Structures are given as structure tokens and as C-alpha cells.
Amino acid sequence: MTEIDKVTGLPKDLLDFGDITKETQSIKIREIRRRFRKFVTLVDGFDDEKEAKRLSKDLKRKLACGGTAKGTKIVLQGKHLEKVKETLLKDGYKEEQIDA
């Protein structure tokens, strides 16, 4: 038997709000050259800081690079534009939402 949500009274299986928020976001991925010819990849456009932090940890682990989550932005060290786009697509974001 499925669990019932106390607030709505509906089964928790029906209440997957994570996918709804992913569908409304517009994600921008940019590569920028910083000081001393070092490149960084910026991922911007998340609605929630927690989502950005969770995704930054996941991206840093998968891409084997350093980086940080500053508010709703993710800054990754190095050129990772295509790999970040592939990872976001696997994570449930749609092609139309990602501007790379």
C-alpha cells in the first residue's frame, strides 16, 4: 500500500514536484576564459539553491573537476560544456530548456 500525503490526501507516488520544477527552468551553460587562460564552465538558471548544490556535487564527481555552487549558479573548473549538457539530459532536463 502506498503512503498518503498528510497535506493533500493523495498518494505520494502522484506528488513528484521535482519533475515539474525541472520543466519550468531555463538552463544556460557558458564557457568563460578567466585569468591566466584558465577556463570555467558556468551553469545558470536554477530556481532552487538546493537543486544547484546537489547538481554541482554530482557534476564535480562525474567530471572529476573542482567547482562550487554560488546561489543558483554552478561554476566548474575547465571546459565541460558538452559533458554538462549530457549529464543534465540524463538527469531529466529537456533539450529545449538547455541553452549551450
N, C-alpha and C positions, 0 to 999 in steps of 0.2 A: 504494500500500500504506500502511496506517495505521501510526502509531508504536505501539510496545508499551511499556507502563509497566514500569520495571525492578523495582518493588516487588511489584506484583500479578500481572504477566504478562498483563494484559488490555489490549485496545486502549484508547488514550487517549480515543477517542470515547465509550466507555461510562462513563468516570470523570468525570462532571460533578457534583462535590460542591457546587458553588455553588448549584444549584437546591435541593438537599436542605437546606442550611442556611437558605435563604430560606423554606422551607416550615415550619420549626420555630419561627421567630421571631414574636413578638407585638409589633407596632409601635404606639406611641401618639403621636398628633400633638395638640399643645395650643397655643393662643394665649394668651399671658400679657401683661398690661399692666405695664410696668416704670416706672421713674422718668420724670417729665416727660411722662406719657401716651404713651410710646413702646411699641409692641407688638413682641413677639418670638414666633417660632414655634419650639416645641421638638419635636424628633422623637427619640423614645427607644425602646429595646428591641432594639438590635442586639447580636448575640453577639460580633462581631469589631470591633476598633478600626479595622483597615484598611478594612473594608467601610464603616464610618461615615465615615471620612475621604474615601474615594473618592466616596461618595454626596454628601457635603457639597460637594465641589468641583463635582460635576455639578449639584446643585440651585442653588448660587450662580450658576453660569454661565447656567442656563436661566431663573432667576427674576430675574436682574440685581439681586442684593441682596448685602449683606455677611453674614458669619456665621462660625461656627467649629465645629470638631468637638472636643468635650471628652470624651475617653474613648469611651464608646459612645453619647453624646448628640450631637445636632446642634442648634445654636442659629442661627436665621436671623433677620435683622432685618426686621421688618414682618409684616403679616398675609398668610400664604400657605398657609393650611390646605388649601383645595380644590386648589390647584395642586400642592402637595406630594403629596397623595393621588393625583392623576392621574399624576404623574411616577413614584411608587412602583409604581402598577399597570402602567405601561408598562415598568418595569424588571424585572418578573417577580414581584412580590409579589402575593399574593391578597387579594381584598376582605375575606375573613373574618379575616385577620391584622391588618388595619389598623383601629385604634380612633381615629376622628377626632371 
